[in-house]
Each structure stands twice: as C-alpha cells, then as structure tokens.
Amino acid sequence: MGCSSCGTGGKVAGCKSNGGCSTGGCNRMNVHDWLSNLPFSDPSGSCKIVEITFNNGSRKDFFRNTTVHVFEKGDLVAVEGVSGFDVGTINITGEIVRLQMKKRNADETDPDIKKVLRRATDKDIEIWQQNKDREKEALIRARAIARQLNLEMKLTEVEIQADGRKATFFYIADDRVDFRELIKVYAKEFRVKVEMRQIGARQEAAKVGGIGSCGRELCCSTWLTDFKSVNTTAARYQNLSINQSKLSGQCGRLKCCLNYELDIYLDALQHFPDNADTLQVQKGTAILIKKDIFKNLMWYTLPDSNKQYPLTIERVRKIKQANDHNQVPDELEAVDVTTQKPKEVEPEFVDVVGQISLRSLERAEKKKRHHHHQQKEQPRQGGGGQQQQKDHSRQGQQQKEQSRQGGGQQQQQHRRDNRPNDKKGGGDRRPNQPRNQQRDDRGKKD
C-alpha cells in the first residue's frame, strides 16, 4: 500500500524519502537486509543473484548479475524480458538472497535464471514511464471487452513490460474460463503479446493493499508470501464465535492471522481431558460450552437452565471417572470466578512539611483574583461617571434652549395682545375681527 503523501508523478510530497520509505509503505513486500553490515571471509564467493521487484513490489523475481556493477537497494536496472527488456528496482543483494531463494525453493545454479543487462538509462526510464501510464486505460478497456464477451472473470491488474512489447493480465475466476477469443481481441486492441495469469482472492488483496481490522497494513501486502489454508476449526480451537463477517478479511476469505496463535492453543489444550463434552450429574447431562486455557477452566451448562458452570480440570476428571464406573455425582461443584482483587484506594494529600496547606494557598489565590477583578472594575466605573456628567450637561443645555424658546413665544404673544387698536376702527376693535363687522356693531349700539 503506497503512502498517502506520495504522488504518482515520482515526486514525494510529504515524507521526502523519494519512494524509499523506511516503513515499506512505498514498496510492498519490502525486505530489510540484516546481513549487509556483517563482514565475510571470502568476498569472491558472495552471491551473484539479486532480487528485483516490479510494479511497486507486487511482483518479485531473481536475476543473475553478470555485469561488473555493484548494485545497492533502490537502484533501477534493466533486465531481460520477453523479446525485450524490463525495468525493475533492486530489493536485496548479498547473502540474504540465498536465504530468500532457499525459502522459495529456488536453485542458485539454475541456467534459466534471467540476467541483469545494465543500469537503467534515462531513455529506458522514459519509455518505462510512458508504458506505465498506459496501464490504467488498458485495464478499463480490458474489463469492457471481457464484459462484452460475457466471460465470468474479474480483471484486477494489468502490467505492461517496460519496452511495451508484452502485457500481463491478472484475473480472478471461480470456474475455468475459455479466453482464447479474448486473447485475440486483446492482442489486436493493444498490439502487445498477451499473457493471462489467474490469481486468488488473497493475491488480489496483496496487490491492492489496505488496512486490516488490527489497524495495520495487510500482512499479505507487507511480508506474507505463502498463503496457508485457513478453516473454521482454527476459530473453534481458539473459542471464537463463528461469525463470517468478523472472521473474514479484506479478500472475503478467512483471516490468515487465525493460524498465528493456533499452535499455542493446541499445546495448551493437550492438558485438558478428552471426551469430556458431556458429564452426568443428578440434575441431568451437563454440556461443554468452551475451554478457557488461561484459567484452566471448562464451562458447562445444565438442561432447562441458562446458567454456566465453570469447572476445574481436576473436577472434570473426577466426574468423568465416576461416570465411567456408572456413578452419578450430586453436583458439578462449580468454582467462583468473581475477582477477589481489592479496590485501589486513591492516595490522599499528606502534609509532610507541616507548614504548607492547600487551603491557605487556595485562599491566597482567591484574594488575588478578587483584587485583580476590582482593579479591572474601577476604570469601568470611572468611565461611567464621566459619561453621566456628560449626560447631565447635555440635559441642562437642552432645558436652557427650551426655556429660551418658551420665553420668546410668551413675549411674542404679549406683544400681540398689547398691540394698539386700528386708527380707523376705534378702541374696541378686536384683533381678529373684520372691520365691516365692527362697523355694524357700532351702528347697533347707537
């Protein structure tokens, strides 16, 4: 599984290790050469075979180094391919290659081992990158063609050789597939030599990569190379619930890690009595539910009851011997599995010096906070008093202006009332009364 920070353009955005992450995230199936710093007495007898990875570690193979170059891990080299050359990355060199070949049952003297041609030149790398960019489009087109031919198969990956003369199509199928017509269509469509290779679900998960339920990268995509068969018997020995969703991995098969601790469980179960699945007591037949290898207990249940009874190995053997002699014990004599662990008392504060108390420190802290709070409130209150003074002065000015306006209005009204009568109209003329009406009033008086 590649790093989330690494880009596809060959440049690293986050880790700055240029594809050589120490954790192996940028290169699946990464191997640490723990023999690289050990001196050897006979340098001429060192291993001339190197292990090279292709397609970011999804495929590995051994090649013979017939050149005069001394390669190191991470070097790009050109190797023999099918009617051309291919470009891969050096994974391991030296004596550790012999250990890897022994693990895979490969012979160092085999004449069919292909050779390393040279260091990859700039031209080789450029052609290799161009053909690698074609793989995604080729995979999409290949899936569409297989669907048109109604073939029950799933294409998972397409790997094109560095020189572009050969393409390997990896597929998954439950049954046998007749892909003779498919190969002709692929050869005509992509103009390459076609090789079909069938893989399993676990190999597909190794190529795709991912994170398991344990929170780490999948074992098959990091270090696991050989896949052993896994069945539900391993889960039963470990007292695991037969739940398909919990026991299955990313590939849809049973998890490979079920075999990791199986040997330990088998060794521990040898101390438990055999043929003790049922026990006869006065209350009925007790049926075995599970075995606890950590506490050396065997759990039984009685008919017409949901209660579980834990029994020691010695008690089970005694009951089994009694049943063999046609004797039926009265009870199972279950043990008490409740924890007798005492409760931990939280340590209290102890005044060792006798001069410092937490209460006094708390009081001093409260006083400081109160004093600091008062200092902050004083400038706020002072600002409020000035504001009130300003408000009072504004109110006084408004009152003065109102009084001035009111006095002017009274003076104007007084002037109107004391204004002299009209010369022609006489003294009893009313200010707002018309003159004609005033004349009529005088005639009536006369």
C-alpha positions in Angstrom: 0.0 0.0 0.0 1.5 3.3 -1.0 2.0 6.3 1.2 -0.9 8.8 1.2 1.6 11.6 0.9 3.4 10.2 -2.1 2.3 11.4 -5.6 2.1 9.4 -8.7 4.5 11.6 -10.6 7.6 10.2 -9.0 8.0 13.1 -6.5 7.3 12.7 -2.9 5.1 15.4 -1.3 5.3 14.6 2.4 7.9 12.0 3.6 10.8 13.3 1.3 12.3 9.9 1.1 11.8 9.6 -2.7 10.0 6.3 -2.7 12.2 4.6 -0.2 10.1 4.8 2.9 11.7 3.1 5.9 8.4 1.6 6.9 8.0 -0.1 3.5 4.8 1.9 2.6 6.1 3.0 -0.8 7.3 -0.5 -1.8 5.2 -3.5 -0.9 7.0 -6.7 0.3 9.9 -4.6 1.4 12.8 -6.5 2.9 15.4 -5.4 5.4 18.9 -6.7 4.8 20.1 -7.5 8.3 23.3 -9.1 6.9 24.5 -6.1 5.0 26.9 -4.9 7.7 28.4 -8.3 8.5 31.9 -9.0 7.1 32.6 -12.2 5.1 35.9 -14.0 4.8 35.5 -14.9 1.1 34.2 -11.9 -0.9 34.7 -13.8 -4.2 32.2 -16.4 -3.1 29.4 -13.9 -2.5 26.0 -14.4 -4.1 25.7 -13.1 -7.6 21.9 -13.3 -7.6 19.9 -10.2 -6.8 16.2 -9.9 -6.1 14.3 -7.3 -8.2 10.8 -6.0 -7.6 8.4 -4.8 -10.3 5.3 -2.7 -10.1 6.0 -1.3 -6.6 6.7 -4.7 -5.0 3.6 -6.6 -6.3 5.9 -9.0 -8.2 9.4 -10.2 -7.4 11.9 -12.3 -9.2 15.6 -13.4 -9.0 18.1 -12.3 -11.7 21.8 -13.1 -12.2 24.2 -10.2 -12.0 26.6 -10.8 -14.9 27.8 -7.1 -15.0 30.7 -5.5 -13.3 28.5 -3.1 -11.4 27.8 -3.4 -7.7 24.1 -2.6 -7.1 22.5 -1.4 -4.0 18.9 -1.4 -2.8 16.7 1.0 -4.7 18.8 1.1 -8.0 16.8 0.9 -11.2 18.2 -1.7 -13.6 17.3 -3.1 -17.0 16.8 -6.9 -17.0 15.9 -9.5 -19.7 12.3 -9.6 -20.6 10.1 -11.3 -23.2 11.5 -10.3 -26.6 12.9 -7.2 -25.0 13.9 -5.7 -21.7 12.1 -4.7 -18.5 12.9 -2.2 -15.7 12.8 -3.1 -12.1 14.2 -2.0 -8.7 16.9 -3.8 -6.7 15.3 -5.1 -3.5 18.0 -7.2 -1.8 21.6 -8.2 -2.6 24.3 -10.3 -1.0 24.0 -13.3 1.3 20.4 -12.7 2.3 19.4 -13.5 -1.3 20.4 -17.1 -0.7 18.1 -17.3 2.3 15.3 -16.0 0.2 16.0 -18.5 -2.6 16.0 -21.3 0.0 12.7 -20.1 1.3 11.2 -20.2 -2.2 13.0 -23.5 -3.2 14.9 -21.7 -6.0 18.3 -23.0 -7.2 21.2 -20.6 -7.5 22.8 -22.6 -10.3 19.7 -22.8 -12.4 20.6 -21.8 -16.0 17.1 -20.5 -16.7 17.6 -17.5 -14.3 17.4 -14.3 -16.4 20.2 -11.8 -16.4 20.7 -8.2 -15.4 21.6 -6.2 -18.5 22.7 -2.8 -17.3 21.8 0.1 -15.1 18.6 1.8 -16.4 19.4 4.8 -18.6 17.4 7.9 -19.0 16.0 6.5 -22.2 14.9 3.3 -20.5 13.2 5.1 -17.7 11.4 7.4 -20.1 10.0 4.5 -22.1 9.1 2.7 -18.9 7.1 5.6 -17.5 5.2 6.0 -20.8 4.2 2.4 -20.8 3.3 2.5 -17.1 0.9 5.4 -17.8 -1.0 3.2 -20.3 -1.9 0.5 -17.6 -4.9 2.3 -16.1 -6.5 2.9 -19.5 -5.7 -0.7 -20.6 -7.3 -2.1 -17.5 -10.6 -0.2 -18.1 -10.7 -1.2 -21.8 -9.8 -4.8 -21.0 -12.7 -5.0 -18.5 -15.1 -3.6 -21.0 -14.0 -6.2 -23.7 -14.4 -9.1 -21.2 -17.9 -7.9 -20.3 -18.8 -7.8 -24.0 -17.7 -11.4 -24.4 -19.8 -12.5 -21.4 -16.8 -14.0 -19.6 -17.2 -14.8 -15.8 -13.9 -13.3 -14.7 -12.6 -10.2 -12.9 -9.6 -8.4 -14.1 -7.6 -6.9 -11.2 -4.4 -5.6 -12.7 -2.6 -5.0 -16.0 1.2 -5.0 -16.0 2.9 -3.8 -19.2 6.6 -4.6 -19.8 9.0 -1.6 -19.8 9.5 -1.7 -23.6 5.8 -2.1 -24.3 6.1 -5.5 -26.1 4.2 -7.6 -23.6 1.3 -7.2 -21.2 0.3 -9.5 -18.3 -3.4 -9.5 -17.4 -4.1 -10.7 -13.8 -7.7 -12.0 -13.3 -9.8 -13.9 -10.8 -12.4 -16.5 -11.7 -14.3 -19.2 -9.8 -14.5 -21.6 -12.7 -12.4 -22.3 -15.7 -12.6 -19.6 -18.4 -12.1 -20.0 -22.1 -10.3 -16.9 -23.1 -8.9 -17.9 -26.5 -11.1 -15.3 -28.2 -10.3 -12.8 -25.5 -6.5 -13.1 -26.2 -7.0 -12.4 -29.9 -9.1 -9.3 -29.1 -6.5 -8.0 -26.6 -3.6 -8.6 -29.0 -5.4 -6.7 -31.7 -6.5 -3.9 -29.4 -3.3 -3.2 -27.5 -0.8 -4.5 -30.1 1.2 -6.4 -27.5 2.0 -10.0 -26.6 -0.8 -11.1 -24.1 -0.3 -13.3 -21.1 -3.2 -14.3 -18.9 -2.4 -15.1 -15.3 -5.0 -16.3 -12.8 -4.6 -15.4 -9.1 -6.6 -15.9 -6.0 -8.5 -13.6 -3.7 -5.7 -13.3 -1.3 -3.2 -12.4 -4.1 -5.6 -9.7 -5.2 -5.7 -8.2 -1.7 -1.9 -8.3 -1.7 -1.8 -6.3 -4.9 -4.5 -3.8 -3.9 -3.3 -3.4 -0.3 -5.3 -1.9 2.6 -5.7 -1.6 6.3 -6.8 -4.6 8.4 -9.1 -4.7 11.4 -6.0 -4.6 13.6 -5.2 -1.1 12.3 -2.0 -2.1 10.4 -1.3 -2.8 6.8 -2.4 -6.2 5.4 0.1 -9.0 6.1 -0.2 -10.2 2.5 0.8 -6.8 1.2 3.8 -6.3 3.5 5.6 -9.5 4.5 3.4 -12.6 4.0 4.4 -14.5 0.8 2.9 -18.1 1.3 -0.8 -18.5 2.0 -1.8 -21.5 4.1 -5.3 -22.8 4.1 -7.5 -21.5 6.9 -10.7 -23.1 8.1 -13.2 -22.6 10.9 -11.6 -25.3 13.0 -8.9 -22.8 13.9 -11.5 -20.4 15.2 -13.2 -23.2 17.3 -9.9 -24.2 19.0 -9.5 -20.5 20.0 -13.1 -20.2 21.3 -14.0 -17.6 18.7 -17.6 -17.1 17.6 -18.2 -18.4 14.1 -19.2 -15.1 12.7 -18.3 -14.8 9.0 -18.2 -11.0 9.0 -15.7 -10.9 11.9 -13.5 -13.8 10.7 -13.2 -12.7 7.1 -10.5 -10.3 5.9 -10.4 -7.8 3.1 -10.3 -10.6 0.5 -13.5 -12.2 1.7 -11.7 -15.3 2.9 -10.9 -16.3 6.5 -8.2 -14.2 8.0 -4.6 -15.5 7.7 -3.9 -14.4 11.3 -6.2 -17.2 12.6 -3.2 -19.5 12.1 -0.7 -17.4 14.0 -1.7 -18.4 17.6 -3.2 -21.8 16.7 -0.1 -23.8 17.7 -0.1 -22.2 21.2 -3.8 -23.1 21.7 -3.2 -26.7 20.6 -0.3 -27.0 23.0 -2.4 -25.6 25.9 -5.4 -27.8 25.1 -3.3 -31.0 25.5 -3.6 -30.7 29.3 -7.4 -30.7 29.1 -9.2 -34.1 29.4 -10.5 -35.7 26.2 -14.0 -37.0 25.6 -15.4 -34.6 28.2 -18.1 -33.0 26.1 -20.8 -34.3 28.4 -21.0 -35.1 32.1 -23.7 -36.9 34.0 -25.0 -35.4 37.3 -28.1 -35.7 39.3 -29.7 -32.6 37.7 -29.1 -34.0 34.2 -26.5 -34.0 31.4 -24.0 -31.2 31.5 -22.8 -30.0 28.1 -19.4 -28.4 27.4 -19.6 -24.9 26.0 -16.0 -23.6 26.0 -12.5 -24.2 27.4 -10.5 -21.3 29.0 -6.8 -22.1 28.6 -5.8 -19.0 30.5 -7.6 -20.0 33.7 -7.7 -23.8 33.1 -11.5 -23.9 33.3 -14.2 -25.8 31.4 -17.6 -24.2 31.2 -20.8 -26.4 31.2 -24.5 -25.8 31.1 -27.3 -27.9 32.6 -30.7 -28.7 30.8 -33.5 -26.3 31.4 -31.1 -23.6 32.6 -29.1 -20.8 31.0 -26.6 -20.6 33.8 -23.0 -21.5 33.0 -20.9 -23.5 35.5 -17.0 -23.2 35.4 -15.3 -26.4 36.5 -11.6 -27.0 37.1 -9.7 -29.7 35.1 -9.4 -31.9 38.2 -13.1 -31.7 38.9 -14.0 -32.7 35.3 -11.6 -35.7 35.5 -13.2 -36.9 38.8 -16.7 -36.6 37.4 -15.6 -38.4 34.2 -14.1 -41.3 36.2 -17.2 -41.5 38.3 -19.4 -41.7 35.1 -17.1 -44.4 33.7 -17.9 -46.5 36.9 -21.7 -45.9 36.5 -21.7 -43.3 39.3 -23.5 -40.0 39.1 -22.3 -37.2 41.4 -24.8 -34.9 43.1 -23.5 -31.5 41.8 -20.9 -30.1 39.5 -19.2 -28.1 42.2 -18.5 -25.0 40.1 -15.8 -22.7 41.2 -16.2 -19.0 42.0 -14.6 -16.9 39.2 -15.5 -13.5 40.7 -12.5 -11.3 41.0 -11.1 -11.0 44.5 -8.9 -8.1 43.6 -9.0 -5.4 46.3 -10.1 -2.0 45.3 -7.3 0.5 44.9 -7.6 3.4 47.4 -6.7 6.8 45.9 -3.8 8.4 47.8 -4.8 11.4 49.8 -2.8 14.6 50.3 -0.3 14.4 53.2 1.2 17.5 54.7 4.8 16.2 55.1 6.4 19.6 55.9 3.6 20.8 58.2 3.9 24.4 57.0 2.0 24.4 53.7 -1.6 23.7 53.4 -3.7 23.6 50.2 -6.5 25.7 51.8 -4.2 28.6 52.6 -2.9 28.5 49.1 -6.5 28.5 47.7 -7.4 31.4 49.9 -4.4 33.5 48.8 -5.3 32.7 45.2 -8.9 33.8 45.7 -7.8 37.1 47.2 -5.5 37.7 44.3 -8.3 37.1 41.9 -10.7 39.3 43.8 -8.2 42.1 44.0 -7.4 41.8 40.3 -11.2 41.9 39.5 -11.7 45.1 41.5 -8.9 46.8 39.7 -10.5 46.0 36.4 -13.9 47.3 37.5 -12.6 50.7 38.8 -11.7 52.2 35.4 -15.1 51.0 34.1 -16.9 52.8 36.9 -14.9 55.9 36.4 -15.7 56.0 32.8 -19.4 55.6 33.7 -19.3 58.6 36.0 -17.9 60.8 33.3 -20.5 59.6 31.0 -23.2 60.5 33.5 -21.7 64.0 33.9 -21.8 64.5 30.2 -25.4 63.3 30.1 -26.4 65.8 32.8 -24.7 68.7 31.0 -26.5 67.8 27.8 -29.8 67.7 29.6 -29.1 71.2 31.1 -28.3 72.7 27.8 -31.5 71.2 26.3 -33.5 72.7 29.2 -31.9 76.1 28.7 -32.7 76.1 25.0 -36.3 75.1 25.7 -36.7 77.9 28.3 -35.3 80.4 25.8 -37.7 79.2 23.1 -40.6 79.3 25.6 -39.8 82.9 26.7 -39.6 84.2 23.2 -43.0 82.7 22.4 -44.6 84.4 25.5 -43.0 87.8 24.6 -44.5 87.5 21.1 -47.9 86.6 22.5 -47.7 89.6 24.9 -46.8 92.0 22.1 -49.8 90.8 20.1 -52.2 91.3 23.0 -50.9 94.8 23.7 -50.8 96.0 20.2 -52.8 99.4 19.8 -56.2 99.4 18.0 -56.6 100.5 14.5 -56.8 104.2 13.9 -59.9 103.9 11.8 -61.6 101.2 13.7 -61.8 102.7 17.2 -60.6 101.4 20.6 -62.9 98.3 20.9 -61.9 96.7 17.8 -60.9 93.1 18.3 -57.7 92.0 16.8 -59.1 89.3 14.6 -62.5 90.7 13.9 -63.2 92.2 10.4 -63.8 95.9 10.0 -67.3 95.6 8.4 -68.5 93.6 11.3 -67.1 96.1 13.8 -69.0 99.0 12.0 -72.2 97.1 12.2 -71.7 96.6 15.9 -71.3 100.3 16.4 -74.4 101.2 14.5 -76.4 98.8 16.6 -75.1 100.5 19.8 -76.0 103.9 18.6 
